[in-house]
Amino acid sequence: MNSATFNDCLRDWEEELQDPYQQLQETHKLYKQKLEELSKLQGNCSSSIARQKKKLKELSEGLRKCKSSVKEEEKNELNKLQNLIKERQSTFFEMEAFLPKENGLYLRLVLGNVNVTLLSKQAKFAYKDEYEKFKLYLTIILLILSFTFRFFLNSRVTDAVFNFLLVWYYCTLTIRESILINNGSRIKGWWVLNHYISTFLSGVILTWPDGVMYHMFRNQYMSFCMFQSFVQFLQYYYQSGCLYRLRSLGERHTMDLTVVLAAFQCTYTISSSQRPAVQRVAGDHV
């Protein structure tokens, strides 16, 4: 019986482990080769884009200088060439979203020189969607906490926990937004700057000594946090719906985000050909 059991183990080793292991080694070897090829292709694309962008910049400068002296019949060609240059620059922006790039100063300080570029559209969209959910969940938590601390709890310890949560939240947002920018998300600078300032101010309130001035300010501050979280919660649902419709119509990029304070309105009209048109009344998403 022991011999039969041992033979079964040998057969399992040969059939279930040894042969698949050989296939795994071959697959892993092929995987490493493809990674090396991918790295070379990424380097070639990055260097080619850099050369093209340099040439486009020189060409744009030349067109700008000769624009005043160009003949009337050549103006159409000049405008056409300028439009082609803008289209080429937009194409390069889309290409660079899938290529490794050097991190900005903030990401280098926080993460080091780690490649944060996601290679597939699915991975980029999943990270963007996770960022949106993170904002929504933390907004709900901050709304509940600010309401509780405003009307039921009045302790410097719980206030410190709340302000520490705000510091962590805004710091995390700045890191995630920097990663999204590296992956092609067109986040406006004022939106990121707003979170840098919010991080600093939350840190100031966190370290504010307990005293008369703090307690005079506290209730107004908690009321403001509660109101801000409530408005952000409502605007998230409104703007996420608008962004979904705009993206479905091809009006927005897949990496565009909802901006809590950016006001815009979607108006749909149905033409005789039943094609929807979208009119943006105010502002853009980031």
C-alpha positions as CSV (number, residue, x, y, z in Angstrom):
1,M,0.0,0.0,0.0
2,N,2.9,2.3,0.8
3,S,4.5,1.4,-2.5
4,A,1.3,2.2,-4.4
5,T,1.0,5.5,-2.6
6,F,4.6,6.4,-3.4
7,N,4.0,5.5,-7.1
8,D,1.0,7.8,-7.1
9,C,3.1,10.6,-5.7
10,L,5.7,10.0,-8.4
11,R,3.1,10.1,-11.1
12,D,1.6,13.2,-9.7
13,W,5.1,14.8,-9.6
14,E,5.7,13.9,-13.3
15,E,2.3,14.7,-14.7
16,E,0.9,17.5,-12.5
17,L,4.1,19.3,-11.5
18,Q,7.1,18.6,-13.6
19,D,5.6,19.1,-17.1
20,P,3.6,22.3,-16.2
21,Y,6.8,23.6,-14.5
22,Q,8.7,23.3,-17.7
23,Q,5.9,25.1,-19.5
24,L,6.0,27.8,-16.8
25,Q,9.7,28.3,-17.2
26,E,9.3,28.8,-21.0
27,T,6.4,31.2,-20.5
28,H,8.4,33.2,-17.9
29,K,11.4,33.3,-20.2
30,L,9.2,34.6,-23.0
31,Y,7.7,37.1,-20.5
32,K,11.2,38.5,-19.6
33,Q,12.1,38.8,-23.3
34,K,8.9,40.8,-24.0
35,L,9.6,43.0,-21.0
36,E,13.0,43.9,-22.5
37,E,11.5,44.5,-25.9
38,L,8.8,46.7,-24.2
39,S,11.5,48.7,-22.4
40,K,13.4,49.3,-25.7
41,L,10.2,50.3,-27.5
42,Q,9.3,52.7,-24.7
43,G,12.8,54.3,-24.8
44,N,12.6,54.7,-28.6
45,C,9.1,56.2,-28.5
46,S,10.1,58.7,-25.7
47,S,13.2,59.8,-27.6
48,S,11.3,60.1,-30.9
49,I,8.5,62.2,-29.2
50,A,11.1,64.4,-27.6
51,R,12.8,65.1,-31.0
52,Q,9.4,65.7,-32.7
53,K,8.3,68.1,-30.0
54,K,11.6,70.0,-30.2
55,K,11.2,70.4,-34.0
56,L,7.5,71.4,-33.6
57,K,8.5,74.1,-31.1
58,E,11.2,75.4,-33.6
59,L,8.6,75.4,-36.4
60,S,6.0,77.2,-34.3
61,E,8.5,79.9,-33.5
62,G,9.4,80.3,-37.1
63,L,5.7,80.5,-38.1
64,R,5.1,83.1,-35.5
65,K,8.0,85.3,-36.7
66,C,7.0,85.1,-40.3
67,K,3.2,85.5,-39.8
68,S,3.3,89.3,-40.2
69,S,5.2,89.1,-43.5
70,V,3.3,86.3,-45.1
71,K,1.3,86.9,-48.3
72,E,-2.4,87.0,-48.2
73,E,-2.8,83.9,-50.3
74,E,-0.5,82.0,-48.0
75,K,-2.4,82.8,-44.8
76,N,-4.7,79.9,-45.2
77,E,-1.8,77.5,-45.5
78,L,-0.1,79.0,-42.5
79,N,-3.3,78.6,-40.4
80,K,-3.7,75.1,-41.6
81,L,-0.1,74.3,-40.6
82,Q,-0.6,75.8,-37.2
83,N,-3.7,73.6,-36.6
84,L,-1.8,70.6,-37.7
85,I,0.9,71.4,-35.2
86,K,-1.7,71.7,-32.4
87,E,-3.2,68.3,-33.4
88,R,0.2,66.7,-33.4
89,Q,0.9,68.1,-29.9
90,S,-2.4,66.7,-28.7
91,T,-1.5,63.3,-30.2
92,F,1.9,63.4,-28.4
93,F,0.1,64.1,-25.1
94,E,-2.0,60.9,-25.7
95,M,1.1,58.9,-26.5
96,E,3.0,60.1,-23.5
97,A,0.2,58.9,-21.2
98,F,1.3,55.3,-21.9
99,L,5.0,55.9,-21.6
100,P,7.2,56.1,-18.5
101,K,8.1,59.6,-17.5
102,E,10.1,61.2,-14.8
103,N,8.1,62.0,-11.7
104,G,7.5,65.6,-10.7
105,L,9.2,67.2,-7.6
106,Y,6.3,66.3,-5.3
107,L,6.2,62.6,-6.3
108,R,10.0,62.3,-6.1
109,L,9.9,63.7,-2.6
110,V,7.1,61.3,-1.5
111,L,7.7,58.1,-3.5
112,G,11.2,58.6,-5.0
113,N,11.9,58.0,-8.7
114,V,9.3,55.1,-9.0
115,N,7.6,54.6,-12.3
116,V,3.9,55.3,-11.7
117,T,2.7,55.1,-15.3
118,L,0.0,52.5,-15.9
119,L,0.3,50.7,-19.2
120,S,-3.3,49.8,-20.1
121,K,-6.5,51.9,-20.5
122,Q,-8.3,49.5,-18.1
123,A,-5.7,50.0,-15.4
124,K,-5.8,53.8,-15.8
125,F,-9.6,54.0,-15.7
126,A,-9.7,51.6,-12.7
127,Y,-7.3,53.9,-10.8
128,K,-9.3,57.0,-11.7
129,D,-12.5,55.3,-10.6
130,E,-10.9,54.2,-7.3
131,Y,-9.8,57.9,-6.8
132,E,-13.4,59.1,-7.3
133,K,-14.7,56.4,-4.8
134,F,-12.1,57.4,-2.3
135,K,-13.2,61.0,-2.4
136,L,-16.8,60.0,-2.1
137,Y,-16.3,57.7,0.9
138,L,-14.1,60.1,2.8
139,T,-16.6,62.9,2.1
140,I,-19.4,60.9,3.7
141,I,-17.1,60.0,6.7
142,L,-16.1,63.7,7.2
143,L,-19.8,64.8,6.9
144,I,-20.8,62.3,9.7
145,L,-17.8,63.2,11.9
146,S,-18.2,67.0,11.5
147,F,-22.0,66.7,12.4
148,T,-21.2,64.5,15.4
149,F,-18.4,66.8,16.7
150,R,-20.5,69.9,16.1
151,F,-23.6,68.9,18.0
152,F,-22.6,66.1,20.3
153,L,-18.9,65.9,21.1
154,N,-16.8,68.8,22.2
155,S,-13.3,67.5,23.0
156,R,-9.9,68.7,21.9
157,V,-8.8,65.0,21.5
158,T,-11.7,64.2,19.1
159,D,-11.1,67.5,17.2
160,A,-7.4,66.5,16.8
161,V,-8.4,63.1,15.4
162,F,-10.8,64.9,12.9
163,N,-8.1,67.3,11.8
164,F,-5.5,64.6,11.5
165,L,-8.0,62.8,9.2
166,L,-8.3,65.9,7.1
167,V,-4.5,66.2,6.8
168,W,-4.2,62.6,5.8
169,Y,-7.1,62.9,3.3
170,Y,-5.7,66.0,1.5
171,C,-2.2,64.6,1.5
172,T,-3.5,61.4,-0.1
173,L,-5.5,63.4,-2.6
174,T,-2.4,65.3,-3.7
175,I,-0.4,62.1,-4.2
176,R,-3.2,60.4,-6.1
177,E,-3.8,63.4,-8.3
178,S,-0.1,63.6,-9.2
179,I,-0.2,60.0,-10.2
180,L,-3.3,60.6,-12.3
181,I,-1.5,63.6,-14.0
182,N,1.4,61.3,-14.9
183,N,-1.2,58.9,-16.5
184,G,-2.8,61.6,-18.8
185,S,-5.5,63.0,-16.6
186,R,-5.9,66.7,-17.4
187,I,-6.3,68.0,-13.8
188,K,-6.2,71.8,-13.5
189,G,-3.4,73.3,-11.5
190,W,-5.8,75.3,-9.3
191,W,-7.5,72.1,-8.2
192,V,-4.2,70.5,-7.0
193,L,-3.1,73.8,-5.4
194,N,-6.4,73.9,-3.5
195,H,-5.5,70.6,-1.9
196,Y,-2.0,71.7,-1.0
197,I,-3.4,74.7,0.8
198,S,-6.1,72.6,2.5
199,T,-3.3,70.2,3.8
200,F,-1.4,73.1,5.2
201,L,-4.4,74.8,6.9
202,S,-5.6,71.5,8.3
203,G,-2.2,71.0,9.8
204,V,-2.3,74.5,11.3
205,I,-5.7,73.8,13.0
206,L,-4.4,70.4,14.1
207,T,-1.5,72.0,16.0
208,W,-3.6,74.9,17.4
209,P,-3.3,75.0,21.2
210,D,-6.4,74.5,23.2
211,G,-7.7,77.8,24.5
212,V,-10.3,80.5,24.4
213,M,-9.6,81.6,20.8
214,Y,-9.7,78.0,19.6
215,H,-13.1,77.4,21.2
216,M,-14.5,80.6,19.7
217,F,-13.5,79.4,16.3
218,R,-14.3,75.7,16.7
219,N,-18.1,75.7,16.1
220,Q,-17.9,77.8,13.0
221,Y,-15.1,75.6,11.7
222,M,-17.1,72.4,12.3
223,S,-20.2,74.0,10.7
224,F,-18.1,74.9,7.6
225,C,-16.7,71.4,7.3
226,M,-20.2,69.9,7.6
227,F,-21.6,72.3,5.0
228,Q,-18.6,71.7,2.6
229,S,-18.9,67.9,2.9
230,F,-22.6,68.0,2.2
231,V,-22.2,70.2,-0.9
232,Q,-19.3,68.0,-2.2
233,F,-21.5,64.9,-1.7
234,L,-24.4,66.5,-3.8
235,Q,-22.1,67.9,-6.5
236,Y,-20.3,64.5,-6.9
237,Y,-23.5,62.8,-7.9
238,Y,-24.6,65.6,-10.2
239,Q,-21.2,66.0,-11.9
240,S,-20.5,62.2,-12.2
241,G,-23.8,61.9,-14.1
242,C,-22.9,64.8,-16.4
243,L,-19.4,63.4,-16.9
244,Y,-20.8,60.0,-17.8
245,R,-23.1,61.4,-20.4
246,L,-20.4,63.6,-21.9
247,R,-17.9,60.7,-22.1
248,S,-20.6,58.5,-23.7
249,L,-21.0,61.2,-26.4
250,G,-17.2,61.5,-26.9
251,E,-17.1,65.0,-25.5
252,R,-14.8,64.2,-22.6
253,H,-11.6,62.1,-22.1
254,T,-11.8,58.8,-20.3
255,M,-9.3,60.1,-17.7
256,D,-11.3,63.3,-16.9
257,L,-12.5,63.7,-13.3
258,T,-15.4,65.2,-11.5
259,V,-14.5,68.5,-9.9
260,V,-16.4,69.3,-6.8
261,L,-16.5,73.1,-7.3
262,A,-16.5,73.4,-11.1
263,A,-20.0,74.5,-12.2
264,F,-21.3,73.4,-15.6
265,Q,-24.6,72.4,-17.1
266,C,-25.4,69.8,-19.7
267,T,-28.1,70.7,-22.2
268,Y,-29.2,68.1,-24.7
269,T,-31.0,68.9,-27.9
270,I,-32.2,66.3,-30.4
271,S,-31.8,67.2,-34.0
272,S,-33.8,65.9,-36.9
273,S,-31.2,63.2,-37.4
274,Q,-31.7,62.1,-33.7
275,R,-28.1,63.0,-32.9
276,P,-27.6,64.4,-29.4
277,A,-25.7,67.7,-28.9
278,V,-24.1,68.8,-25.7
279,Q,-23.7,72.4,-24.8
280,R,-21.4,73.3,-21.8
281,V,-22.6,76.4,-20.2
282,A,-19.8,77.1,-17.7
283,G,-16.4,75.6,-17.1
284,D,-14.7,72.3,-17.8
285,H,-14.0,69.2,-15.8
286,V,-10.4,68.7,-14.9
